[in-house]
Amino acid sequence: MNACIALLGGTFDPVHKGHLALGAHFMQLLGADQLRVIPSLPWQKAALQATPEQRAEMVALAFAGLPFPVLIDRQEIARGKATYTIDTLRAIRAEVGADVSLCFLMGADQLQNLDSWQEWSTLFELAHFCVAARPGFALDDASVPTAVAEQFQRRLASPSRLRGAAAGLTCLAADLAEDISATAIRAALQRGERAASLIPPVVLDYIEQHNLYKN
Ligand code: ATP
């Protein structure tokens, strides 16, 4: 059987239990061999609060010790400038070869602006896309652009088909609905709350040690 790698990109400002749930859910569903977590320097989000190095360190702490292989891929922060997912997927595809199944994981909020991603329809030539529902963002939301919804419907397949093909399919998980966002966590920390139920304890310790998200 070909290898299967799940990819989880994000700003992780900070990483939280919703990210862990997203990764673990699809790792299990796909029977993937590795989860690659890719902290980004996004071109779409406003200035981030933690530095790229701090975000990558929090990601490494959060994803350590899970019952599946995890690789923290620092290529986007190493580039030192905002990068596009298409460039990262091209680099990973060149590295792993044509046959490996690459499954890019995302929350349903990402569907709403996927058509603004660089070369968005070419992304399907490089990877599969696995989308999890998020409270407030339904998979069939009217705010998902029609072209994006059509692509996802047309390419919809079972996890085992994604496992067996290199790219080009989609998979939806409606049963993962963790009501956690980094925005809400930053706001809670700013108010002086600990947000302990939303962040892994090692990450919370890191945030407190580095005095992050205070203002
Ligand atoms: P922010 O609130 O700052 O926008 P975020 O919580 O959405 O941040 P990101 O780092 O932007 O976190 O997310 C990385 C990826 O994880 C995205 O694809 C996002 O949709 C997904 N994700 C984040 N939180 C959840 C969640 N609770 N359930 C499912 N997917 C999630």
Residues whose N, C-alpha, C, O or C-beta is under 5 A from the ligand:
A	BS01	ATP	G9 G10 T11 F12 D13 G18 H19 L22 L105 M106 G107 A108 D109 Q110 A132 A133 R134 E178 D179 I180 S181 A182 T183
